[in-house]
Amino acid sequence: MIEKLFTLGYVRWLSGGGLVIAGAILTVYGTN
Amino acid sequence: MAEALALSAVTGALLARREKIALLAAILAVAGVAWSYLALSAAQMSMDGAAHAAMGMSSVSWSATMAMLTFIMWAVMMVAMMLPTAAPMVLTYAAVVGRVSPAQGKRSSVAVFATAYLLVWFGFSLAATLLQWGLERAAVLSSTTMALGPFLGGGLLIAAGVYQLSPLKEFCLRNCQSPLIFIASNWRSGLEGALRMGARHGAYCVGCCWVLMLLLFVGGVMNLLWVATISLFI
């Protein structure tokens, strides 16, 4: 819903960046 | 061309209020049934998982019935998550088909459009079922929480983040975000046209969301809070 309603590009960039950071944290700290 | 011009004129109040409410209510009712099924399945799986853990069983063997139930679970989940998201497109299609092709049965056209859209998602459900089977077989997916471990889960999050920024995602999203532009540029008359348009919209939608859907393997496939979070974002 959020992605389709908010047509501004920054929603995609924010979510993309957020996912990459969350993935990095999970990979680094989750495996230690 | 004439049809496209007619479409461009349809920008105001597209559907009669009563029709709009009825169609929206039907979509939400189907999605509501799907969410109820998911809630019941999640509760059942939680009990089964606890029983398996108590018996010391680390994995569940896959039979044909199990595979079928898993596919149904994925398919119902896609209905619950994606049908409300498709509501603006379905409403717009219903409005346009009523104006551009009045002779064409509106109800049957809308039903075919929505069914074709969901059929594409059922194709994705089949792929997800096979993936789940493969992940469980490789012993990297918990059979109780149905979630990946931190390393693979983290990798999947990173992959999803990168895909969010890809040109393919941008292309698919652009075709999903504006129902009127999608319908104007992809208009086909008749029931076959409804089928093609519904399938095409489904394909764009799968193109937008397939990696985000795979994130269900990070938080747990039957973790309803996680399912709801992803569907809210999508």
Interface residues (C-beta under 8 A of the other chain):
Chain A: M1 I2 E3 K4 T7 R12 W13 S15 G16 G17 G18 L19 V20 I21 A22 G23 A24 I25 L26 T27 V28 Y29 G30 T31
Chain B: P84 T85 P88 G149 P150 F151 G153 G154 G155 L156 L157 I158 A159 A160 G161 V162 Y163 Q164 L165 K169 E170 L173 C176 Q177 S178 C208 V218 S231 L232 F233 I234
